[in-house]
Structure formats: structure tokens, C-alpha cells
């Protein structure tokens, strides 16, 4: 089981939401009912937000200059089976846009993986999937 990072989609929002609920909403509602401030809840909410900011900053520092977020699990998300597929870059004749992906050998179905803007993008695609060459189709 993979534990999600703070800065992954949806997880940070839950952390912030829970901290705000404990540190701001609950004390306000209790103040409306009892006309008394419950500082323990305010402090706990503040600690939760501070912990989130510290963890978020650490993770962003660790992730900087590494593999972009959209490429981290690309190999797991878009499976490549060399028995039934081959790697190909589809290049538009009109616009020159290039998209790397895999084409089914039997029915020709193309599964796009990533946009190729530079030769470095093509090299990253090859590296991610362990490819030596990629055919270009127009």
C-alpha cells in the first residue's frame, strides 16, 4: 500500500479542511452556543495547519527538479505490452503536434501517453518505458 503525500491530489485539501474545522468552525459554533472561546480547539487547528505547511514545504523541496508529477506513475497508469502494442509518435501534418503513445498491432487503436514538444520529451518517454527507438507516424 502506498501512502499518499500531502501534496497529492485531494489529500492536502482534506488536511486543511479538517484543521479549519477543528480550529475555526467548531470553536465559532461553540462560542455561539456557550459564549466562551475553546482555545484548545483553536490551538489544535493551528497546529494542524502548521504541520501541513511544514510537510508540504518539505515534500515540495524533495520533489523539485525531479520527475514531473504527471510522469511519476506513468508506467503504471498506461501499461505497455510489447506483444500486442508498439511504441509510436503520432505527428500532425498540419500543426506539427506530436503525441507519444502505443498502437495496438491488431486493430490499430492508439493510446496516447504524453505530448512531445522537444527531443528531451521523446528521450524521457523512451526512458520511462525502456525503449530504444520509437517509430513516427504522420
C-alpha positions in Angstrom: 0.0 0.0 0.0 1.3 3.4 -1.0 0.7 6.2 1.5 -0.3 9.4 -0.4 1.8 12.5 0.0 0.4 15.7 1.4 0.7 17.5 -1.9 -1.0 14.7 -3.9 -4.5 15.4 -5.4 -7.2 15.7 -2.8 -5.2 14.8 0.3 -3.9 18.3 1.1 -7.5 19.6 0.9 -8.7 17.1 3.4 -5.9 18.0 5.8 -6.6 21.8 5.5 -10.3 21.2 5.8 -10.0 19.1 9.0 -7.7 21.7 10.5 -10.0 24.6 9.7 -13.0 22.6 11.0 -11.2 21.9 14.3 -9.5 25.3 14.7 -12.1 27.7 13.3 -15.6 26.3 12.7 -16.0 24.2 15.8 -14.8 27.0 18.2 -17.1 29.5 16.5 -20.1 27.3 16.8 -19.2 26.5 20.5 -18.8 30.2 21.1 -22.3 30.9 19.7 -23.7 28.3 22.0 -21.8 28.8 25.2 -20.4 32.4 24.7 -17.0 31.0 25.6 -13.9 30.5 23.5 -12.4 27.0 23.5 -8.8 27.8 23.0 -7.7 24.2 22.9 -9.6 23.6 19.7 -8.1 26.8 18.2 -4.6 25.7 19.1 -5.1 22.2 17.8 -6.4 23.6 14.5 -3.4 25.9 14.2 -1.0 23.1 15.0 -2.7 21.0 12.2 -2.3 23.8 9.7 1.3 24.5 10.7 2.1 20.7 10.4 0.5 20.7 6.9 2.6 23.7 5.8 5.8 22.2 7.1 5.2 18.8 5.5 4.1 20.4 2.3 7.3 22.5 2.1 9.5 19.5 2.8 7.8 17.4 0.1 8.0 20.2 -2.4 11.7 20.7 -1.7 12.2 16.9 -2.1 10.3 16.8 -5.4 11.8 19.8 -7.0 14.0 19.2 -10.1 12.9 15.6 -10.2 10.4 13.8 -12.4 7.4 15.9 -13.1 4.2 14.9 -11.1 2.4 13.7 -14.3 5.2 11.3 -15.1 5.7 9.7 -11.7 3.4 6.7 -12.1 3.0 6.9 -15.9 4.3 3.4 -16.5 1.7 2.0 -14.0 -1.2 4.1 -15.3 -0.6 3.4 -19.0 0.5 -0.2 -19.5 2.7 -1.2 -22.4 2.6 -4.7 -23.7 5.2 -5.3 -26.4 3.4 -8.4 -27.5 0.3 -6.6 -28.6 1.4 -3.0 -28.9 4.3 -0.9 -30.4 5.5 2.5 -29.4 4.8 5.3 -31.8 4.9 9.1 -32.1 1.9 10.5 -34.0 2.9 13.7 -35.7 0.3 16.0 -37.2 1.0 17.1 -40.8 -0.9 20.4 -40.3 0.2 21.6 -36.9 3.3 19.5 -36.2 2.0 18.5 -32.8 3.5 15.2 -31.7 2.0 12.7 -29.2 3.8 9.6 -28.0 1.8 6.5 -27.2 1.2 2.9 -28.1 -0.6 1.5 -31.1 -2.4 -1.9 -31.0 -0.9 -4.3 -33.6 -4.2 -5.9 -34.4 -6.8 -3.2 -34.6 -4.6 0.0 -34.8 -6.1 1.6 -31.6 -3.8 4.4 -30.4 -3.4 5.1 -26.7 -1.8 8.5 -26.1 0.7 8.8 -23.3 2.3 12.2 -23.5 2.8 15.3 -25.7 6.2 15.6 -27.3 7.4 19.2 -27.6 11.2 18.7 -27.6 13.7 15.9 -28.2 14.2 15.7 -24.4 10.5 14.8 -24.1 11.0 11.9 -26.6 14.0 10.8 -24.6 12.0 10.9 -21.3 9.3 8.8 -23.0 11.9 6.2 -24.1 13.4 6.2 -20.6 10.1 5.7 -18.8 9.1 2.7 -20.9 12.7 1.3 -21.5 12.5 1.8 -25.3 15.5 2.1 -27.7 13.6 3.5 -30.7 10.2 4.9 -31.4 8.5 4.9 -34.8 7.0 8.2 -36.1 3.7 8.2 -38.0 2.1 11.1 -39.8 
